[in-house]
């Protein structure tokens, strides 16, 4: 039997969003909303949908985790041989979306993407749990593999290898910085008349404008 999903809906009513509610700096506003999502115990508050396009302009999306951000932009880490990395090599622009249904909020960021420096990637890599460090060596991300056992066997070999030598960061693993030039804050409202405030880079400052829902 086909499921009828057309009538699934939720009317949002928790909060509103006005120009007076937001910082003039979208990354400071992101920090405020992220802090509130963490306090609200949102499930995976740092999860972001990352959208890239290939050489033909065909889009692809996947979930990554926000690991750092500052006044320049937001950082996520991945394998530089992955499908997303190949996309970014050819077209170094991307979009990120964070959604916190517990707070009826969404943030969208768009901009240029570049690799972070080796020192920054090292710093984050060595802060990860040891088995996650091993996992970065094991995973040839996005490559076709024969079965699960292939991963398990490779994990054993890599673990044995690093028993006798210091851990290193794989040269094909590191961070990307998305430098936003467009950021939108979305707050769910009743009757689908949602609040949307968009920040658009304007030289060294930001222009803030309200969008129709």
Protein Blocks (a to p, Z undefined) as FASTA:
>chain_A
ZZdfklgccddfkbccdfklpcfbfklmmmmmmmmmmmnopghklbccdddddfkopacd
dddddfbdcfkbccddddfkbmklmmmmmmccdcdddddfknopacddddddddddfklm
mmmmmmpcfklmmmmmmpcghiacfblklmmmmmmmmmmmmmmcccdddfkbccdddddf
bdcdddddehhiacddddddehjbccdddddZZ
